[in-house]
């Protein structure tokens, strides 16, 4: 009888330690999940800012202004424009 009680005690202690270990692992994983979700939100904000910046840099008016000021480009005269039609 004493031997059976000892075995049951060992099994109970092992179960208790497993429960504590599982709870610790779950808390650790949950903390890591929250950290990664926060990082994801930060990256989404940065992505939105980069898209806005790209649209600003690629705006037609800005490109035209730089072409005129820095590159000395100008629109061609009406007589210099040739329309080309694509054939099938």
PyMOL Python script that loads the backbone (N, CA, C, O; Angstrom):
from pymol import cmd

cmd.read_pdbstr("""\
ATOM      1  N   UNK A   1       0.821  -1.193   0.000  1.00  0.00           N
ATOM      2  CA  UNK A   1       0.000   0.000   0.000  1.00  0.00           C
ATOM      3  C   UNK A   1       0.867   1.260   0.000  1.00  0.00           C
ATOM      4  O   UNK A   1       0.564   2.223  -0.705  1.00  0.00           O
ATOM      5  N   UNK A   2       1.926   1.253   0.778  1.00  0.00           N
ATOM      6  CA  UNK A   2       2.818   2.403   0.853  1.00  0.00           C
ATOM      7  C   UNK A   2       3.490   2.648  -0.495  1.00  0.00           C
ATOM      8  O   UNK A   2       3.720   3.788  -0.898  1.00  0.00           O
ATOM      9  N   UNK A   3       3.794   1.561  -1.172  1.00  0.00           N
ATOM     10  CA  UNK A   3       4.437   1.691  -2.474  1.00  0.00           C
ATOM     11  C   UNK A   3       3.472   2.335  -3.481  1.00  0.00           C
ATOM     12  O   UNK A   3       3.892   3.186  -4.264  1.00  0.00           O
ATOM     13  N   UNK A   4       2.230   1.959  -3.476  1.00  0.00           N
ATOM     14  CA  UNK A   4       1.223   2.539  -4.371  1.00  0.00           C
ATOM     15  C   UNK A   4       1.039   4.021  -4.063  1.00  0.00           C
ATOM     16  O   UNK A   4       0.901   4.831  -4.980  1.00  0.00           O
ATOM     17  N   UNK A   5       1.037   4.384  -2.776  1.00  0.00           N
ATOM     18  CA  UNK A   5       0.920   5.793  -2.395  1.00  0.00           C
ATOM     19  C   UNK A   5       2.122   6.586  -2.892  1.00  0.00           C
ATOM     20  O   UNK A   5       1.975   7.718  -3.352  1.00  0.00           O
ATOM     21  N   UNK A   6       3.304   5.996  -2.801  1.00  0.00           N
ATOM     22  CA  UNK A   6       4.520   6.667  -3.259  1.00  0.00           C
ATOM     23  C   UNK A   6       4.470   6.877  -4.772  1.00  0.00           C
ATOM     24  O   UNK A   6       4.839   7.944  -5.264  1.00  0.00           O
ATOM     25  N   UNK A   7       4.015   5.867  -5.506  1.00  0.00           N
ATOM     26  CA  UNK A   7       3.900   5.994  -6.962  1.00  0.00           C
ATOM     27  C   UNK A   7       2.879   7.067  -7.320  1.00  0.00           C
ATOM     28  O   UNK A   7       3.121   7.874  -8.218  1.00  0.00           O
ATOM     29  N   UNK A   8       1.750   7.086  -6.637  1.00  0.00           N
ATOM     30  CA  UNK A   8       0.734   8.109  -6.896  1.00  0.00           C
ATOM     31  C   UNK A   8       1.258   9.508  -6.561  1.00  0.00           C
ATOM     32  O   UNK A   8       0.952  10.474  -7.260  1.00  0.00           O
ATOM     33  N   UNK A   9       2.043   9.610  -5.497  1.00  0.00           N
ATOM     34  CA  UNK A   9       2.634  10.895  -5.124  1.00  0.00           C
ATOM     35  C   UNK A   9       3.599  11.365  -6.212  1.00  0.00           C
ATOM     36  O   UNK A   9       3.583  12.537  -6.587  1.00  0.00           O
ATOM     37  N   UNK A  10       4.425  10.475  -6.713  1.00  0.00           N
ATOM     38  CA  UNK A  10       5.375  10.829  -7.778  1.00  0.00           C
ATOM     39  C   UNK A  10       4.621  11.257  -9.035  1.00  0.00           C
ATOM     40  O   UNK A  10       4.989  12.242  -9.674  1.00  0.00           O
ATOM     41  N   UNK A  11       3.584  10.531  -9.386  1.00  0.00           N
ATOM     42  CA  UNK A  11       2.783  10.885 -10.560  1.00  0.00           C
ATOM     43  C   UNK A  11       2.132  12.250 -10.355  1.00  0.00           C
ATOM     44  O   UNK A  11       2.099  13.057 -11.285  1.00  0.00           O
ATOM     45  N   UNK A  12       1.619  12.523  -9.165  1.00  0.00           N
ATOM     46  CA  UNK A  12       0.985  13.816  -8.882  1.00  0.00           C
ATOM     47  C   UNK A  12       1.999  14.950  -8.974  1.00  0.00           C
ATOM     48  O   UNK A  12       1.692  16.013  -9.513  1.00  0.00           O
ATOM     49  N   UNK A  13       3.203  14.731  -8.453  1.00  0.00           N
ATOM     50  CA  UNK A  13       4.255  15.767  -8.522  1.00  0.00           C
ATOM     51  C   UNK A  13       4.649  16.009  -9.974  1.00  0.00           C
ATOM     52  O   UNK A  13       4.822  17.158 -10.380  1.00  0.00           O
ATOM     53  N   UNK A  14       4.793  14.953 -10.757  1.00  0.00           N
ATOM     54  CA  UNK A  14       5.144  15.099 -12.174  1.00  0.00           C
ATOM     55  C   UNK A  14       4.048  15.864 -12.916  1.00  0.00           C
ATOM     56  O   UNK A  14       4.344  16.730 -13.739  1.00  0.00           O
ATOM     57  N   UNK A  15       2.794  15.549 -12.631  1.00  0.00           N
ATOM     58  CA  UNK A  15       1.674  16.268 -13.257  1.00  0.00           C
ATOM     59  C   UNK A  15       1.681  17.745 -12.865  1.00  0.00           C
ATOM     60  O   UNK A  15       1.443  18.617 -13.701  1.00  0.00           O
ATOM     61  N   UNK A  16       1.951  18.017 -11.599  1.00  0.00           N
ATOM     62  CA  UNK A  16       1.993  19.407 -11.131  1.00  0.00           C
ATOM     63  C   UNK A  16       3.123  20.175 -11.815  1.00  0.00           C
ATOM     64  O   UNK A  16       2.929  21.312 -12.245  1.00  0.00           O
ATOM     65  N   UNK A  17       4.290  19.562 -11.916  1.00  0.00           N
ATOM     66  CA  UNK A  17       5.421  20.216 -12.585  1.00  0.00           C
ATOM     67  C   UNK A  17       5.137  20.417 -14.072  1.00  0.00           C
ATOM     68  O   UNK A  17       5.523  21.437 -14.643  1.00  0.00           O
ATOM     69  N   UNK A  18       4.475  19.464 -14.692  1.00  0.00           N
ATOM     70  CA  UNK A  18       4.112  19.604 -16.107  1.00  0.00           C
ATOM     71  C   UNK A  18       3.133  20.751 -16.298  1.00  0.00           C
ATOM     72  O   UNK A  18       3.238  21.504 -17.267  1.00  0.00           O
ATOM     73  N   UNK A  19       2.185  20.888 -15.383  1.00  0.00           N
ATOM     74  CA  UNK A  19       1.213  21.976 -15.461  1.00  0.00           C
ATOM     75  C   UNK A  19       1.896  23.327 -15.323  1.00  0.00           C
ATOM     76  O   UNK A  19       1.602  24.257 -16.074  1.00  0.00           O
ATOM     77  N   UNK A  20       2.805  23.435 -14.369  1.00  0.00           N
ATOM     78  CA  UNK A  20       3.535  24.695 -14.168  1.00  0.00           C
ATOM     79  C   UNK A  20       4.371  25.016 -15.403  1.00  0.00           C
ATOM     80  O   UNK A  20       4.405  26.157 -15.863  1.00  0.00           O
ATOM     81  N   UNK A  21       5.036  24.007 -15.927  1.00  0.00           N
ATOM     82  CA  UNK A  21       5.861  24.208 -17.119  1.00  0.00           C
ATOM     83  C   UNK A  21       5.004  24.633 -18.318  1.00  0.00           C
ATOM     84  O   UNK A  21       5.389  25.530 -19.068  1.00  0.00           O
ATOM     85  N   UNK A  22       3.867  24.005 -18.494  1.00  0.00           N
ATOM     86  CA  UNK A  22       2.967  24.355 -19.602  1.00  0.00           C
ATOM     87  C   UNK A  22       2.443  25.784 -19.460  1.00  0.00           C
ATOM     88  O   UNK A  22       2.383  26.527 -20.439  1.00  0.00           O
ATOM     89  N   UNK A  23       2.070  26.158 -18.255  1.00  0.00           N
ATOM     90  CA  UNK A  23       1.589  27.532 -18.025  1.00  0.00           C
ATOM     91  C   UNK A  23       2.682  28.552 -18.312  1.00  0.00           C
ATOM     92  O   UNK A  23       2.423  29.591 -18.919  1.00  0.00           O
ATOM     93  N   UNK A  24       3.892  28.259 -17.882  1.00  0.00           N
ATOM     94  CA  UNK A  24       5.018  29.166 -18.133  1.00  0.00           C
ATOM     95  C   UNK A  24       5.261  29.306 -19.633  1.00  0.00           C
ATOM     96  O   UNK A  24       5.436  30.416 -20.136  1.00  0.00           O
ATOM     97  N   UNK A  25       5.272  28.183 -20.342  1.00  0.00           N
ATOM     98  CA  UNK A  25       5.479  28.211 -21.792  1.00  0.00           C
ATOM     99  C   UNK A  25       4.369  28.982 -22.492  1.00  0.00           C
ATOM    100  O   UNK A  25       4.634  29.744 -23.421  1.00  0.00           O
ATOM    101  N   UNK A  26       3.124  28.789 -22.052  1.00  0.00           N
ATOM    102  CA  UNK A  26       1.995  29.502 -22.656  1.00  0.00           C
ATOM    103  C   UNK A  26       2.128  31.011 -22.440  1.00  0.00           C
ATOM    104  O   UNK A  26       1.888  31.789 -23.363  1.00  0.00           O
ATOM    105  N   UNK A  27       2.502  31.422 -21.251  1.00  0.00           N
ATOM    106  CA  UNK A  27       2.686  32.865 -20.982  1.00  0.00           C
ATOM    107  C   UNK A  27       3.824  33.434 -21.817  1.00  0.00           C
ATOM    108  O   UNK A  27       3.728  34.542 -22.345  1.00  0.00           O
ATOM    109  N   UNK A  28       4.882  32.677 -21.930  1.00  0.00           N
ATOM    110  CA  UNK A  28       6.037  33.115 -22.715  1.00  0.00           C
ATOM    111  C   UNK A  28       5.650  33.277 -24.191  1.00  0.00           C
ATOM    112  O   UNK A  28       6.018  34.268 -24.822  1.00  0.00           O
ATOM    113  N   UNK A  29       4.917  32.317 -24.733  1.00  0.00           N
ATOM    114  CA  UNK A  29       4.481  32.394 -26.123  1.00  0.00           C
ATOM    115  C   UNK A  29       3.485  33.532 -26.343  1.00  0.00           C
ATOM    116  O   UNK A  29       3.511  34.186 -27.386  1.00  0.00           O
ATOM    117  N   UNK A  30       2.607  33.771 -25.364  1.00  0.00           N
ATOM    118  CA  UNK A  30       1.646  34.856 -25.490  1.00  0.00           C
ATOM    119  C   UNK A  30       2.364  36.207 -25.503  1.00  0.00           C
ATOM    120  O   UNK A  30       1.997  37.100 -26.267  1.00  0.00           O
ATOM    121  N   UNK A  31       3.381  36.355 -24.663  1.00  0.00           N
ATOM    122  CA  UNK A  31       4.168  37.593 -24.642  1.00  0.00           C
ATOM    123  C   UNK A  31       4.865  37.795 -25.984  1.00  0.00           C
ATOM    124  O   UNK A  31       4.906  38.908 -26.507  1.00  0.00           O
ATOM    125  N   UNK A  32       5.404  36.734 -26.530  1.00  0.00           N
ATOM    126  CA  UNK A  32       6.069  36.818 -27.828  1.00  0.00           C
ATOM    127  C   UNK A  32       5.071  37.172 -28.930  1.00  0.00           C
ATOM    128  O   UNK A  32       5.382  37.962 -29.821  1.00  0.00           O
ATOM    129  N   UNK A  33       3.883  36.592 -28.870  1.00  0.00           N
ATOM    130  CA  UNK A  33       2.835  36.905 -29.839  1.00  0.00           C
ATOM    131  C   UNK A  33       2.465  38.381 -29.783  1.00  0.00           C
ATOM    132  O   UNK A  33       2.349  39.026 -30.825  1.00  0.00           O
ATOM    133  N   UNK A  34       2.280  38.919 -28.595  1.00  0.00           N
ATOM    134  CA  UNK A  34       1.950  40.343 -28.459  1.00  0.00           C
ATOM    135  C   UNK A  34       3.065  41.225 -29.012  1.00  0.00           C
ATOM    136  O   UNK A  34       2.798  42.233 -29.667  1.00  0.00           O
ATOM    137  N   UNK A  35       4.296  40.853 -28.753  1.00  0.00           N
ATOM    138  CA  UNK A  35       5.442  41.619 -29.248  1.00  0.00           C
ATOM    139  C   UNK A  35       5.448  41.623 -30.780  1.00  0.00           C
ATOM    140  O   UNK A  35       5.669  42.665 -31.397  1.00  0.00           O
ATOM    141  N   UNK A  36       5.210  40.477 -31.382  1.00  0.00           N
ATOM    142  CA  UNK A  36       5.204  40.385 -32.846  1.00  0.00           C
ATOM    143  C   UNK A  36       4.009  41.119 -33.455  1.00  0.00           C
ATOM    144  O   UNK A  36       4.135  41.707 -34.529  1.00  0.00           O
ATOM    145  N   UNK A  37       2.866  41.097 -32.794  1.00  0.00           N
ATOM    146  CA  UNK A  37       1.708  41.842 -33.288  1.00  0.00           C
ATOM    147  C   UNK A  37       1.969  43.347 -33.230  1.00  0.00           C
ATOM    148  O   UNK A  37       1.564  44.086 -34.127  1.00  0.00           O
ATOM    149  N   UNK A  38       2.642  43.794 -32.179  1.00  0.00           N
ATOM    150  CA  UNK A  38       3.008  45.203 -32.071  1.00  0.00           C
ATOM    151  C   UNK A  38       3.965  45.581 -33.198  1.00  0.00           C
ATOM    152  O   UNK A  38       3.824  46.640 -33.810  1.00  0.00           O
ATOM    153  N   UNK A  39       4.937  44.714 -33.468  1.00  0.00           N
ATOM    154  CA  UNK A  39       5.886  44.960 -34.559  1.00  0.00           C
ATOM    155  C   UNK A  39       5.146  45.005 -35.901  1.00  0.00           C
ATOM    156  O   UNK A  39       5.470  45.824 -36.761  1.00  0.00           O
ATOM    157  N   UNK A  40       4.165  44.135 -36.078  1.00  0.00           N
ATOM    158  CA  UNK A  40       3.378  44.117 -37.305  1.00  0.00           C
ATOM    159  C   UNK A  40       2.641  45.444 -37.490  1.00  0.00           C
ATOM    160  O   UNK A  40       2.610  45.995 -38.590  1.00  0.00           O
ATOM    161  N   UNK A  41       2.053  45.949 -36.412  1.00  0.00           N
ATOM    162  CA  UNK A  41       1.346  47.238 -36.498  1.00  0.00           C
ATOM    163  C   UNK A  41       2.317  48.364 -36.851  1.00  0.00           C
ATOM    164  O   UNK A  41       1.984  49.243 -37.645  1.00  0.00           O
ATOM    165  N   UNK A  42       3.513  48.342 -36.266  1.00  0.00           N
ATOM    166  CA  UNK A  42       4.518  49.360 -36.590  1.00  0.00           C
ATOM    167  C   UNK A  42       4.913  49.288 -38.062  1.00  0.00           C
ATOM    168  O   UNK A  42       5.060  50.317 -38.721  1.00  0.00           O
ATOM    169  N   UNK A  43       5.082  48.083 -38.570  1.00  0.00           N
ATOM    170  CA  UNK A  43       5.444  47.919 -39.975  1.00  0.00           C
ATOM    171  C   UNK A  43       4.320  48.361 -40.906  1.00  0.00           C
ATOM    172  O   UNK A  43       4.581  48.905 -41.979  1.00  0.00           O
ATOM    173  N   UNK A  44       3.075  48.132 -40.504  1.00  0.00           N
ATOM    174  CA  UNK A  44       1.949  48.597 -41.318  1.00  0.00           C
ATOM    175  C   UNK A  44       1.917  50.126 -41.385  1.00  0.00           C
ATOM    176  O   UNK A  44       1.643  50.698 -42.440  1.00  0.00           O
ATOM    177  N   UNK A  45       2.194  50.780 -40.265  1.00  0.00           N
ATOM    178  CA  UNK A  45       2.239  52.248 -40.254  1.00  0.00           C
ATOM    179  C   UNK A  45       3.378  52.736 -41.152  1.00  0.00           C
ATOM    180  O   UNK A  45       3.203  53.668 -41.936  1.00  0.00           O
ATOM    181  N   UNK A  46       4.529  52.106 -41.030  1.00  0.00           N
ATOM    182  CA  UNK A  46       5.682  52.494 -41.861  1.00  0.00           C
ATOM    183  C   UNK A  46       5.374  52.264 -43.338  1.00  0.00           C
ATOM    184  O   UNK A  46       5.742  53.086 -44.177  1.00  0.00           O
ATOM    185  N   UNK A  47       4.708  51.164 -43.667  1.00  0.00           N
ATOM    186  CA  UNK A  47       4.334  50.883 -45.055  1.00  0.00           C
ATOM    187  C   UNK A  47       3.411  51.975 -45.599  1.00  0.00           C
ATOM    188  O   UNK A  47       3.585  52.428 -46.731  1.00  0.00           O
ATOM    189  N   UNK A  48       2.448  52.391 -44.810  1.00  0.00           N
ATOM    190  CA  UNK A  48       1.556  53.466 -45.237  1.00  0.00           C
ATOM    191  C   UNK A  48       2.312  54.765 -45.471  1.00  0.00           C
ATOM    192  O   UNK A  48       2.042  55.485 -46.432  1.00  0.00           O
ATOM    193  N   UNK A  49       3.254  55.059 -44.592  1.00  0.00           N
ATOM    194  CA  UNK A  49       4.055  56.276 -44.756  1.00  0.00           C
ATOM    195  C   UNK A  49       4.910  56.200 -46.016  1.00  0.00           C
ATOM    196  O   UNK A  49       5.052  57.190 -46.733  1.00  0.00           O
ATOM    197  N   UNK A  50       5.478  55.028 -46.286  1.00  0.00           N
ATOM    198  CA  UNK A  50       6.295  54.870 -47.486  1.00  0.00           C
ATOM    199  C   UNK A  50       5.462  54.987 -48.759  1.00  0.00           C
ATOM    200  O   UNK A  50       5.922  55.551 -49.751  1.00  0.00           O
ATOM    201  N   UNK A  51       4.239  54.457 -48.734  1.00  0.00           N
ATOM    202  CA  UNK A  51       3.369  54.591 -49.902  1.00  0.00           C
ATOM    203  C   UNK A  51       3.011  56.056 -50.149  1.00  0.00           C
ATOM    204  O   UNK A  51       2.981  56.515 -51.291  1.00  0.00           O
ATOM    205  N   UNK A  52       2.743  56.776 -49.073  1.00  0.00           N
ATOM    206  CA  UNK A  52       2.441  58.201 -49.198  1.00  0.00           C
ATOM    207  C   UNK A  52       3.654  58.958 -49.747  1.00  0.00           C
ATOM    208  O   UNK A  52       3.518  59.814 -50.621  1.00  0.00           O
ATOM    209  N   UNK A  53       4.818  58.637 -49.234  1.00  0.00           N
ATOM    210  CA  UNK A  53       6.042  59.284 -49.701  1.00  0.00           C
ATOM    211  C   UNK A  53       6.285  58.986 -51.175  1.00  0.00           C
ATOM    212  O   UNK A  53       6.663  59.876 -51.937  1.00  0.00           O
ATOM    213  N   UNK A  54       6.068  57.732 -51.579  1.00  0.00           N
ATOM    214  CA  UNK A  54       6.264  57.370 -52.982  1.00  0.00           C
ATOM    215  C   UNK A  54       5.303  58.134 -53.883  1.00  0.00           C
ATOM    216  O   UNK A  54       5.700  58.618 -54.944  1.00  0.00           O
ATOM    217  N   UNK A  55       4.050  58.246 -53.473  1.00  0.00           N
ATOM    218  CA  UNK A  55       3.088  58.965 -54.304  1.00  0.00           C
ATOM    219  C   UNK A  55       3.454  60.447 -54.401  1.00  0.00           C
ATOM    220  O   UNK A  55       3.208  61.091 -55.421  1.00  0.00           O
ATOM    221  N   UNK A  56       4.042  60.976 -53.335  1.00  0.00           N
ATOM    222  CA  UNK A  56       4.479  62.376 -53.361  1.00  0.00           C
ATOM    223  C   UNK A  56       5.639  62.559 -54.334  1.00  0.00           C
ATOM    224  O   UNK A  56       5.650  63.496 -55.132  1.00  0.00           O
ATOM    225  N   UNK A  57       6.615  61.656 -54.260  1.00  0.00           N
ATOM    226  CA  UNK A  57       7.796  61.758 -55.123  1.00  0.00           C
ATOM    227  C   UNK A  57       7.440  61.535 -56.591  1.00  0.00           C
ATOM    228  O   UNK A  57       8.072  62.114 -57.474  1.00  0.00           O
ATOM    229  N   UNK A  58       6.442  60.707 -56.857  1.00  0.00           N
ATOM    230  CA  UNK A  58       6.094  60.366 -58.235  1.00  0.00           C
ATOM    231  C   UNK A  58       4.965  61.224 -58.800  1.00  0.00           C
ATOM    232  O   UNK A  58       4.482  60.947 -59.898  1.00  0.00           O
ATOM    233  N   UNK A  59       4.540  62.243 -58.091  1.00  0.00           N
ATOM    234  CA  UNK A  59       3.441  63.089 -58.564  1.00  0.00           C
ATOM    235  C   UNK A  59       3.821  63.743 -59.895  1.00  0.00           C
ATOM    236  O   UNK A  59       4.952  64.192 -60.078  1.00  0.00           O
ATOM    237  N   UNK A  60       2.867  63.789 -60.809  1.00  0.00           N
ATOM    238  CA  UNK A  60       3.125  64.311 -62.157  1.00  0.00           C
ATOM    239  C   UNK A  60       3.655  65.746 -62.117  1.00  0.00           C
ATOM    240  O   UNK A  60       4.605  66.074 -62.828  1.00  0.00           O
ATOM    241  N   UNK A  61       3.060  66.584 -61.307  1.00  0.00           N
ATOM    242  CA  UNK A  61       3.484  67.989 -61.240  1.00  0.00           C
ATOM    243  C   UNK A  61       4.935  68.101 -60.766  1.00  0.00           C
ATOM    244  O   UNK A  61       5.694  68.930 -61.268  1.00  0.00           O
ATOM    245  N   UNK A  62       5.310  67.274 -59.812  1.00  0.00           N
ATOM    246  CA  UNK A  62       6.685  67.306 -59.301  1.00  0.00           C
ATOM    247  C   UNK A  62       7.662  66.854 -60.373  1.00  0.00           C
ATOM    248  O   UNK A  62       8.706  67.476 -60.564  1.00  0.00           O
ATOM    249  N   UNK A  63       7.331  65.774 -61.077  1.00  0.00           N
ATOM    250  CA  UNK A  63       8.212  65.271 -62.138  1.00  0.00           C
ATOM    251  C   UNK A  63       8.345  66.313 -63.249  1.00  0.00           C
ATOM    252  O   UNK A  63       9.445  66.542 -63.753  1.00  0.00           O
ATOM    253  N   UNK A  64       7.241  66.938 -63.629  1.00  0.00           N
ATOM    254  CA  UNK A  64       7.281  67.966 -64.682  1.00  0.00           C
ATOM    255  C   UNK A  64       8.132  69.156 -64.241  1.00  0.00           C
ATOM    256  O   UNK A  64       8.895  69.705 -65.036  1.00  0.00           O
ATOM    257  N   UNK A  65       8.004  69.548 -62.999  1.00  0.00           N
ATOM    258  CA  UNK A  65       8.783  70.685 -62.486  1.00  0.00           C
ATOM    259  C   UNK A  65      10.272  70.373 -62.513  1.00  0.00           C
ATOM    260  O   UNK A  65      11.068  71.215 -62.931  1.00  0.00           O
ATOM    261  N   UNK A  66      10.660  69.193 -62.080  1.00  0.00           N
ATOM    262  CA  UNK A  66      12.072  68.804 -62.085  1.00  0.00           C
ATOM    263  C   UNK A  66      12.583  68.712 -63.515  1.00  0.00           C
ATOM    264  O   UNK A  66      13.713  69.113 -63.795  1.00  0.00           O
ATOM    265  N   UNK A  67      11.766  68.188 -64.421  1.00  0.00           N
ATOM    266  CA  UNK A  67      12.173  68.091 -65.826  1.00  0.00           C
ATOM    267  C   UNK A  67      12.451  69.473 -66.406  1.00  0.00           C
ATOM    268  O   UNK A  67      13.411  69.658 -67.154  1.00  0.00           O
ATOM    269  N   UNK A  68      11.618  70.429 -66.061  1.00  0.00           N
ATOM    270  CA  UNK A  68      11.824  71.795 -66.568  1.00  0.00           C
ATOM    271  C   UNK A  68      13.022  72.456 -65.900  1.00  0.00           C
ATOM    272  O   UNK A  68      13.882  73.006 -66.589  1.00  0.00           O
ATOM    273  N   UNK A  69      13.095  72.414 -64.566  1.00  0.00           N
ATOM    274  CA  UNK A  69      14.106  73.170 -63.836  1.00  0.00           C
ATOM    275  C   UNK A  69      15.495  72.535 -63.891  1.00  0.00           C
ATOM    276  O   UNK A  69      16.472  73.224 -64.184  1.00  0.00           O
ATOM    277  N   UNK A  70      15.595  71.278 -63.624  1.00  0.00           N
ATOM    278  CA  UNK A  70      16.918  70.640 -63.545  1.00  0.00           C
ATOM    279  C   UNK A  70      17.435  70.142 -64.895  1.00  0.00           C
ATOM    280  O   UNK A  70      18.630  70.217 -65.181  1.00  0.00           O
ATOM    281  N   UNK A  71      16.524  69.636 -65.712  1.00  0.00           N
ATOM    282  CA  UNK A  71      16.950  69.030 -66.970  1.00  0.00           C
ATOM    283  C   UNK A  71      16.752  69.945 -68.173  1.00  0.00           C
ATOM    284  O   UNK A  71      17.193  69.631 -69.278  1.00  0.00           O
ATOM    285  N   UNK A  72      16.095  71.066 -67.955  1.00  0.00           N
ATOM    286  CA  UNK A  72      15.877  72.015 -69.050  1.00  0.00           C
ATOM    287  C   UNK A  72      14.944  71.479 -70.123  1.00  0.00           C
ATOM    288  O   UNK A  72      15.043  71.891 -71.279  1.00  0.00           O
ATOM    289  N   UNK A  73      14.061  70.592 -69.781  1.00  0.00           N
ATOM    290  CA  UNK A  73      13.132  70.016 -70.754  1.00  0.00           C
ATOM    291  C   UNK A  73      11.933  70.935 -70.929  1.00  0.00           C
ATOM    292  O   UNK A  73      11.569  71.691 -70.028  1.00  0.00           O
ATOM    293  N   UNK A  74      11.331  70.853 -72.104  1.00  0.00           N
ATOM    294  CA  UNK A  74      10.113  71.629 -72.368  1.00  0.00           C
ATOM    295  C   UNK A  74       9.220  70.819 -73.285  1.00  0.00           C
ATOM    296  O   UNK A  74       9.670  69.877 -73.937  1.00  0.00           O
ATOM    297  N   UNK A  75       7.963  71.188 -73.331  1.00  0.00           N
ATOM    298  CA  UNK A  75       7.004  70.492 -74.185  1.00  0.00           C
ATOM    299  C   UNK A  75       7.337  70.779 -75.649  1.00  0.00           C
ATOM    300  O   UNK A  75       7.731  71.901 -75.969  1.00  0.00           O
ATOM    301  N   UNK A  76       7.192  69.810 -76.540  1.00  0.00           N
ATOM    302  CA  UNK A  76       7.487  70.047 -77.960  1.00  0.00           C
ATOM    303  C   UNK A  76       6.431  70.952 -78.590  1.00  0.00           C
ATOM    304  O   UNK A  76       5.292  71.026 -78.128  1.00  0.00           O
ATOM    305  N   UNK A  77       6.837  71.627 -79.643  1.00  0.00           N
ATOM    306  CA  UNK A  77       5.899  72.475 -80.389  1.00  0.00           C
ATOM    307  C   UNK A  77       4.893  71.567 -81.078  1.00  0.00           C
ATOM    308  O   UNK A  77       5.199  70.411 -81.371  1.00  0.00           O
ATOM    309  N   UNK A  78       3.685  72.084 -81.339  1.00  0.00           N
ATOM    310  CA  UNK A  78       2.660  71.245 -81.984  1.00  0.00           C
ATOM    311  C   UNK A  78       3.119  70.598 -83.291  1.00  0.00           C
ATOM    312  O   UNK A  78       2.686  69.490 -83.606  1.00  0.00           O
ATOM    313  N   UNK A  79       3.966  71.250 -84.041  1.00  0.00           N
ATOM    314  CA  UNK A  79       4.431  70.692 -85.314  1.00  0.00           C
ATOM    315  C   UNK A  79       5.437  69.562 -85.120  1.00  0.00           C
ATOM    316  O   UNK A  79       5.685  68.799 -86.053  1.00  0.00           O
ATOM    317  N   UNK A  80       6.016  69.439 -83.941  1.00  0.00           N
ATOM    318  CA  UNK A  80       7.006  68.411 -83.674  1.00  0.00           C
ATOM    319  C   UNK A  80       6.380  67.106 -83.155  1.00  0.00           C
ATOM    320  O   UNK A  80       7.077  66.102 -83.005  1.00  0.00           O
ATOM    321  N   UNK A  81       5.104  67.120 -82.888  1.00  0.00           N
ATOM    322  CA  UNK A  81       4.437  65.956 -82.327  1.00  0.00           C
ATOM    323  C   UNK A  81       3.979  65.033 -83.450  1.00  0.00           C
ATOM    324  O   UNK A  81       3.291  65.474 -84.370  1.00  0.00           O
ATOM    325  N   UNK A  82       4.350  63.772 -83.385  1.00  0.00           N
ATOM    326  CA  UNK A  82       3.960  62.782 -84.388  1.00  0.00           C
ATOM    327  C   UNK A  82       3.203  61.660 -83.678  1.00  0.00           C
ATOM    328  O   UNK A  82       3.695  61.086 -82.706  1.00  0.00           O
ATOM    329  N   UNK A  83       2.037  61.363 -84.159  1.00  0.00           N
ATOM    330  CA  UNK A  83       1.241  60.286 -83.574  1.00  0.00           C
ATOM    331  C   UNK A  83       1.530  58.998 -84.318  1.00  0.00           C
ATOM    332  O   UNK A  83       1.520  58.978 -85.549  1.00  0.00           O
ATOM    333  N   UNK A  84       1.786  57.931 -83.597  1.00  0.00           N
ATOM    334  CA  UNK A  84       2.086  56.627 -84.178  1.00  0.00           C
ATOM    335  C   UNK A  84       1.005  55.650 -83.720  1.00  0.00           C
ATOM    336  O   UNK A  84       0.739  55.517 -82.525  1.00  0.00           O
ATOM    337  N   UNK A  85       0.389  54.973 -84.680  1.00  0.00           N
ATOM    338  CA  UNK A  85      -0.642  54.012 -84.370  1.00  0.00           C
ATOM    339  C   UNK A  85      -0.045  52.612 -84.375  1.00  0.00           C
ATOM    340  O   UNK A  85       0.761  52.265 -85.239  1.00  0.00           O
ATOM    341  N   UNK A  86      -0.456  51.820 -83.397  1.00  0.00           N
ATOM    342  CA  UNK A  86       0.033  50.441 -83.333  1.00  0.00           C
ATOM    343  C   UNK A  86      -0.736  49.558 -84.308  1.00  0.00           C
ATOM    344  O   UNK A  86      -1.961  49.647 -84.395  1.00  0.00           O
ATOM    345  N   UNK A  87      -0.029  48.714 -85.037  1.00  0.00           N
ATOM    346  CA  UNK A  87      -0.670  47.796 -85.978  1.00  0.00           C
ATOM    347  C   UNK A  87      -0.941  46.453 -85.338  1.00  0.00           C
ATOM    348  O   UNK A  87      -0.325  46.093 -84.335  1.00  0.00           O
ATOM    349  N   UNK A  88      -1.868  45.714 -85.926  1.00  0.00           N
ATOM    350  CA  UNK A  88      -2.214  44.400 -85.390  1.00  0.00           C
ATOM    351  C   UNK A  88      -1.563  43.313 -86.155  1.00  0.00           C
ATOM    352  O   UNK A  88      -1.747  42.138 -85.837  1.00  0.00           O
TER     353      UNK A  88
END
""", "prot")
cmd.dss("prot")
cmd.show_as("cartoon", "prot")
cmd.util.cbc("prot")
cmd.orient("prot")
